[in-house]
Amino acid sequence: MMKRLEKVFLAICAVAAVQAISVADAHATPARSLMQKLDVDKDGLISLKEAVRHTGLLRNFGLIDDNEDGKLSEAEMAKSKLTPGNENLTASE
């Protein structure tokens, strides 16, 4: 009886963990999603070379790159309406 309860408890915990991960992914911002997808060298920036894999981002790379350092930070992408997925940003966001 105890083993069965342990198995049921572990199964419930596993389901809860999977749901928590799914919810976290659903709330990821477009900037965070692009960073996770494109930042191959994991330096926290997307270089022009990394951006080549995403046509929509590449198209406006220079306009999103506020500090003109040739790399996009998550903050730069998050505040730009030109970042794919940010089309609905308002001036207050």
C-alpha positions as CSV (number, residue, x, y, z in Angstrom):
1,M,0.0,0.0,0.0
2,M,2.8,2.4,0.9
3,K,4.7,1.8,-2.3
4,R,1.6,2.5,-4.4
5,L,1.1,5.8,-2.6
6,E,4.7,6.7,-3.2
7,K,4.3,6.0,-6.9
8,V,1.1,8.1,-7.1
9,F,2.8,10.9,-5.3
10,L,5.8,10.9,-7.6
11,A,3.6,10.8,-10.7
12,I,1.7,13.8,-9.4
13,C,4.9,15.7,-8.7
14,A,6.2,14.9,-12.2
15,V,3.0,16.2,-13.8
16,A,3.2,19.4,-11.6
17,A,6.8,20.0,-12.7
18,V,5.9,19.6,-16.4
19,Q,3.0,22.0,-16.0
20,A,5.2,24.6,-14.3
21,I,7.7,24.4,-17.1
22,S,5.0,24.8,-19.7
23,V,3.6,27.9,-17.9
24,A,7.1,29.4,-17.6
25,D,7.6,29.0,-21.3
26,A,4.2,30.5,-22.1
27,H,5.2,33.7,-20.2
28,A,8.6,34.0,-21.8
29,T,8.9,37.3,-23.6
30,P,9.6,37.4,-27.3
31,A,13.1,38.9,-26.5
32,R,13.8,36.1,-24.0
33,S,12.6,33.4,-26.5
34,L,14.9,34.8,-29.2
35,M,17.8,35.0,-26.8
36,Q,17.4,31.4,-25.8
37,K,17.0,30.3,-29.4
38,L,19.7,32.4,-31.1
39,D,22.4,33.0,-28.5
40,V,24.6,30.1,-29.6
41,D,27.7,31.2,-27.6
42,K,25.6,32.0,-24.5
43,D,27.2,35.4,-24.0
44,G,23.9,37.1,-23.4
45,L,24.0,38.9,-26.7
46,I,22.9,38.1,-30.2
47,S,25.6,38.9,-32.8
48,L,24.9,39.6,-36.4
49,K,26.3,36.1,-37.2
50,E,23.8,34.6,-34.7
51,A,20.9,36.7,-36.0
52,V,21.3,35.3,-39.5
53,R,19.2,32.3,-38.4
54,H,16.1,34.6,-37.9
55,T,15.1,36.6,-41.0
56,G,12.6,38.8,-39.1
57,L,15.2,39.8,-36.5
58,L,18.0,40.2,-39.0
59,R,15.9,42.6,-41.1
60,N,15.7,45.2,-38.3
61,F,19.0,44.3,-36.5
62,G,20.5,47.8,-37.0
63,L,17.4,49.6,-35.8
64,I,17.0,47.4,-32.7
65,D,20.7,47.8,-31.8
66,D,20.3,51.1,-29.8
67,N,23.9,51.4,-28.6
68,E,25.2,50.4,-32.1
69,D,27.7,47.9,-30.7
70,G,26.8,45.3,-33.4
71,K,25.1,43.0,-30.8
72,L,21.5,42.8,-29.5
73,S,20.9,42.5,-25.7
74,E,17.7,41.1,-24.3
75,A,16.9,44.6,-23.1
76,E,17.3,46.2,-26.5
77,M,15.0,43.6,-28.1
78,A,12.5,43.8,-25.3
79,K,11.9,47.6,-25.8
80,S,11.8,47.6,-29.6
81,K,8.6,47.4,-31.5
82,L,10.7,46.0,-34.4
83,T,11.6,42.8,-32.5
84,P,9.5,40.0,-33.9
85,G,6.7,39.3,-31.4
86,N,6.8,42.9,-29.9
87,E,4.5,44.4,-32.5
88,N,1.9,45.2,-29.8
89,L,4.2,47.2,-27.5
90,T,2.8,50.6,-26.4
91,A,4.9,53.7,-25.5
92,S,4.3,52.9,-21.8
93,E,5.8,49.4,-21.9
